[in-house]
Amino acid sequence: MVVGEFIFAVLMLLVAILSAIAIPRELKKRNFFSLGFAGLSLVLFGWFSIATIISQFGNLMG
């Protein structure tokens, strides 16, 4: 397992968590541009972080 890639995946996961926190706040403010940006960030950063973590554990197993 490459430690740098795992740290990068964890940082991307933190960004995804912060984006998830921002979604209800921006929905309450009715700020739809930032709502879309937070939603897109949540999907993209969440997907790539989970895919990187799964890839790292797959490399560890085989």
C-alpha positions in Angstrom: 0.0 0.0 0.0 1.3 3.4 -1.0 0.9 5.7 2.0 0.7 8.8 -0.1 -2.2 7.6 -2.1 -4.0 6.5 1.0 -3.5 9.9 2.6 -4.8 11.5 -0.6 -7.9 9.3 -0.6 -8.6 10.3 3.1 -8.2 14.0 2.2 -10.6 13.6 -0.7 -13.1 11.8 1.7 -12.8 14.8 4.1 -13.7 17.2 1.2 -16.7 15.0 0.4 -17.8 15.1 4.0 -17.5 18.8 4.1 -19.5 19.0 0.9 -22.2 16.8 2.4 -22.4 19.2 5.4 -22.7 22.2 3.0 -25.7 20.8 1.1 -28.4 21.3 3.7 -27.0 24.7 4.7 -27.1 25.9 1.1 -30.5 24.4 0.6 -31.8 26.4 3.6 -30.2 29.6 2.2 -31.8 28.8 -1.3 -28.4 29.3 -2.9 -28.8 26.9 -5.8 -25.4 27.6 -7.5 -23.5 26.6 -4.4 -25.9 23.8 -3.8 -25.1 22.3 -7.2 -21.4 22.8 -6.7 -21.5 21.1 -3.3 -23.6 18.2 -4.7 -21.2 17.8 -7.6 -18.2 17.9 -5.2 -19.8 15.4 -3.0 -20.4 12.9 -5.8 -17.0 13.3 -7.5 -14.8 13.5 -4.4 -16.7 10.8 -2.7 -16.5 8.5 -5.7 -12.8 8.9 -6.3 -11.9 8.6 -2.6 -13.9 5.4 -2.2 -12.5 4.0 -5.4 -8.9 4.9 -4.4 -9.4 3.2 -1.0 -10.8 0.1 -2.5 -8.0 0.0 -5.1 -5.4 0.4 -2.3 -6.9 -2.5 -0.3 -7.1 -4.6 -3.5 -3.4 -4.0 -4.1 -2.8 -5.1 -0.5 -4.6 -8.4 -0.9 -3.2 -9.4 -4.1 
